[in-house]
Amino acid sequence: MKYVYLLIAIVSEVIATSSLKASEGLTKLWPSVLVIAGYGSALYFLSITVKVMPVGISYALWSGIGIVLVTIAGIFLYKQVPDTPAIIGMILIMLGVLVINIFSKTKGLE
């Protein structure tokens, strides 16, 4: 279940972060509701995840995957296409997430 909770935290954070631009500084009601609810949900489910997974590993996965998903959302929602250095950086982030999950012995508190 720890990965299900982490996935919910990631999706919630992506929804919240992707809604920030549409909220126009939290002045638009419904996008602002998505921001507040999304971050609240993200932090709640991340807090459950860190009960059974090291905080550093949980946060690395949450933020790394979130960065890539928010970038993808930005492409479709706001036509913000990343340049080559940004794409290379995100590939490096994802490689780091893979290294943690494949090779790290601290990835979970079984």
Secondary structure, 3 states (H helix, E strand, C coil): CHHHHHHHHHHHHHHHHHHHHHHCCCCCHHHHHHHHHHHHHHHHHHHHHCCCCCHHHHHHHHHHHHHHHHHHHHHHHHCCCCCHHHHHHHHHHHHHHHHHHHHCCCCCCC
